[in-house]
Amino acid sequence: MTKPEISWQDFEKIDIRVGTIISVDNFEKARNPSYQLEIDFGDLGIRKSSAQITTLYSKEDLVGKQILAVVNFPKKQIANFFSECLVLGVYGENKSDVTLLSPSLPVKNGLEVG
């Protein structure tokens, strides 16, 4: 089932950028297994995110990986951590199996998706 149709103006409000994961830590206080990520978005700076991606990715797999994230959400507090962006991924049949979205070739951090 698809979600309701949106306008082009609705889509233009979403700011999706490319960033490189620079550090990964276990997020012990999260309800579901998660990592705390630090992501370099170039001129936008470094932002933090909590991501439930532990079933398909080890911490070592993630450092240096370019990903896509929504960077214009308000900060969201999760336990004692403030998530500053939403890392994008595709749910597998099991919702805990998330495959991250990333550019197929290396690009400059901070570039917009459109």
Secondary structure, DSSP 8 states (H G I E B T S, - for coil): -------HHHHHT--EEEEEEEEEEE-TTSSS--EEEEEE-GGG-EEEEEE--TTT--HHHHTT-EEEEE--S--EEETTEEE-SEE-EEE-SSTT-EEE---SS---TT-B--
